Amino acid sequence: MRSPKDYIVFPLDLPTVEQAARYVRRLSDHVGMFKVGLELFVRGGNRILQTIRHESDAKIFLDLKLHDIPETVRRAMMQIGGWKVDFTTVHCGESGDMLAAAVSGSGGKVSVLGVTVLTSISAKDIAGAGFESRYADNIADLVLLRAESAKAAGCAGVVCAGGEVKMIKDRLGSDFVTMVPGIRPQWSLGEEDDQKRVVTPAIAIENGADYLVVGRPIRDAEEPEIAAEMLASEIDGAL
């Protein structure tokens, strides 16, 4: 049975491997997974992945959000498959072929998640990008369309907002993984934020979310370990 901390994904959104390593050491007993994004990976490459494995037993989520022609994505995913990470991402984008290429390239060595619509994106952004009005008026429809494309391509799951989890689980099954950013604990609500589609941990868990990506509320706390424990307590209450 999963413990509350197993739901917590902490993003190492830091500029150097040394800074990231300090958070890995402090939080290794308090979170279930560390996320490595573009900034840190461009700086530290495979070294940060090795650091996490050396300092922690937590899982690793390499969040590179690949988006290119299918063959390029397939070959890139072949390389990622050799890095011993648990999850990685590819944009759902415009092509089911790209998603299928990502799954093929992974060789079953890493679970591929399709990025549906970033949680920083608003209805105004969707309209400005030229999408049909029905998708701008209801982003959830676009998210579900892309989630269905990811499922058809063989992806293990998707990255989506917490308010979109239930419809995805209802349509695509409870074992289709949902990784949810834009999580704001009750004690951090109201702070200035660049995320648009946010929910509390309790709402995400009640909707069926499998993993909650929580960065700033933990990273910016005076005692990150205590903040992670508070988050785990919220999750436990929802479970």
C-alpha positions, 0 to 999 in steps of 0.5 A: 500500500502506498504511503502519503509521501509516495504521492509527492513529487518534488521538482528540483527547479534549481540552477546547479547540481550542488543546490539540487543535491542539498534538497535531495538529501533533505527531502529523500525521506519525505517525498516519493519522487524527484523531478528533473526538468530542463534547466537542471538537466541542461546544466547537469545532465546525467550527473544529477540523475546519478546524484539522486540515485546515490543520495536517495531511494526515491523514484526519478521523473525526467521531465524533458517534454520532448516534441519533434518529428517522430524519428527524432523523438524515438531516438531520444527516448532510446537514450533516456531508456538507458538512464534508469529513470522511472518516468519521462514526458513527451508533448501530446502535440499534434501527432499520435505518431510522435507519441507512438514513436516515444513509446517505441523508443522507450523499449519499456525501460521508462514509463512515458507520460503525455503532456496534455495542456500545461497548467500555466495555459488559460482559455485565452491562450488556447484561443490565441493559439488558433484552436476551435472555440469549443476547446478554448471555452472548455480546456477539459475537452482538449485535455481529454482528446490528448489523453485519449491520443496518449492512451492509444499510442501506448503511453503509461499516462498523462500530465494534467491538471487536478480538476481533469483527473476524474474525467480521464480516469472515468474514460481511460481507466484507473490504472492510466497514470495521472501526474498532476502539477499545479498543486497548492496546499491549503496553507499556500493558497493565495500566494502569487502564482503563474499557474492557472489551473490549480487545485489542493492536494485533497481535491487531486487525491479525491479525483484519483490523482496518482502523483502530485508535483509540489515545488514552491510550497516546499522549496520556499519554506523555511523548513522544507522537511516540515512543509513536506510533512504538512503536505503528506498530512493533507494527502493522508486526510484525503486518502 
